[in-house]
């Protein structure tokens, strides 16, 4: 699809260098979306366009505007998509998927395109790459790895704004149960197992 190639080239030029939400993240979400699309028999053109554009605006976690990233991405995507051969209905579907995909928005998308994008993005927060992204973000924000008195949140509410490992308990371990598609759930289960194995190993080392 020439349109997809053109969008990908455009996105590569303007993506931020935030290691957790960089162009490589976009490509991994794109790959996840491709796999889910084939199994769910969904519209690849719309979903892959959404995957490429979903983080076109990505405020850093320390920025007060962070929760607005998906909303701003949807607005900017609309302007980009108007340059290509999409109908107004297709643009609406893509932009709604982008707007609703974020964990912080706390929404379940109403369309299959939105559901697949959300699953594809959440898969990149799990598994080995998910662990790498957690600690990359924690390091960039100068957060300590864990709470010395209660590293695994046994007797306290997780607070990932202070401790990096808390992010596993505040968000990542919840994602498996929040997946929308059958194929997304299967892959999330495998990747969540990696998170749990990591935490068990960490428990032995600290």
N, C-alpha and C positions, 0 to 999 in steps of 0.2 A: 504494500500500500504506500504510494508515493506521499500521500498526505501525512501519514505517520512518520515517515522518514524526515519530512520537512519540519514537522513539529519538534521532533527529537533534536534536529540540528539547531533549531531556534532556542530550545530549552537549555541545551548544553552551554550556550554562550552567556546566558543570564542567571544560571543557578548560583546560589551562595556556596561558600566553602565550609559551612558548618558540617563537620564530619558525620553527624547523625542524620542530616537531611541534605546531603549533597547529591550530585548527579549520579553517583554510584548507587545511592539509596533509591533514586528514581528508577534506575535500570533494574534493580532487584525487584522492586514492586511491579514493574512492567513484566518481568519474567514470571513472577507469581501469578499475575493477572492472566497472562497467556495460558498458563497451565490450567487455571480454574475455568477459564472461558471454554476451553476444549471439552472439559468434562461436563460443564453446565450448559453447553450449547447456546452461548449468549452472543450478543453482537460485539465482535472483536474490535471493529473500527471505533466504536464509541468508548468501550472500556479501556482500550490501549491509549486512546487520546486522553482520557481522564487520568490514567496512571502516569502519563508523561507530565501532565500539568498540575497534578494534585498538590505539589509543594512549591509552586512557582513563587509564592510568597511564604517565607518561613521565618517568623520572628524567633529569636533565641529564647530559650526557656526562662532566662532571667529578665526578659522584656515583659512589661505589663500587657503588651498587645499579643502575647503568645497565643492566647485562646482565640484570637481573631484570624490566625493564619489561614485556616481553611476557607473562611468567608472572603478574605482578601484574595486568596488564590482563585476562587470561583469568579470573582469580579474581573480579575486580570485575564483569566482564561477566556472569558467571553469576548474580550477585545481581540485576543489572538485568534480565536476560532472563526471570527467574522472574516478573516483574511482567506479562509480555506473553504472548500466545497462542502459545507455543512448546512442543513436546513435549520430553521429557527427552533424546531422541535428537538432536533439532535443536540443543538447547543444547550438547550434547557436541560436535557437529560444529563449531559456531561457535567455541566456546571452544578447541578443539584447533587450529583454524585460526589463531586469535589467538596462542596460546601458541607455535606453531611458525614464525610468519612472520618473526621477527626474524633479521637477518644474523648477529648475535652468538650466536644459538642454534646456528647451523651445522647446520640440519636441512632436509631436503626433506620437506614435508608429505605425508602418505599419502593425503589426500582431494583431490578436484578443487576443493572449496571452499578448502582450505588453499593449494593450488597457485596458484589465481587471486588470492587475497588477497596472497600473497607477491609475485607478479608485479606486481600493481597498486601495492603499496607500493614495490617496487624501481624501478619506472618513475619515481616521483617523486624518486628520487635521481639521475636522469639528465637530460640535456638542459639547456635554459636554466634551468629551475627548480632542477635539481640543483646547478648552479653557484652559483646564488643562495643555496641552503641551506648549501652548504659554507662559503661565506665569512661568512654570517650566524653560523654556529656558531663558526667560527674567531675571528671578531671578539668574540663574547660571552665567549670563553675567553681572549681577549688573546693569541692565538697569532700569530706572524709568518707572512706569506704563504708564504715558501719558504726553504729552506736556500741561503744565498748561494754556498757552494762546490759544491753539486750539487743545483740546484733540481728536476731531473726524475729523481732517484734512479737515475742511471746506474751508480754504483759503490757504492751503499749500500742497505740495507734501509729501505723507507719507514717513517716513524714519524709518524703523524698526530696523536699526542698532543703533538707539538712544533711541526710545520709544517703549515699548512692544505693546501697543494698536494699534500703526501704522501698525502692522503686519496684523491686520484684513483688513485694507484698501489696503495694498500693495499686499496681496496675498489671504487671506482666503475667502473673499467675492467674489472673482473672480472665484473660483474653480467650483461652480455650473454650470457655463456656459461653462466650459472646460471639462466636463465629456464626456467620449467616448461612453458608453453603455446606453441603455434605463434604465436598472435596477440601474445603477450607478447614473444616473441623478435623478431618483425618490428618492433615499436615500439621495443624496446630497441636494436636495431641503428641505427635512425634517430637516437635520442637520444644514443647513444654517439659517433656521428659528430660531434655538436655538441661533446661534451667534447674530442674529439681536435682539432677545429678551434680551440677555445679555447686548448688547450695549445700548439699550433703558433704561434698568434698571440702568446701570452705569451712563447714562446721568442724571438721576434723583438724583443720590447720590453724584455727585461731583460738 
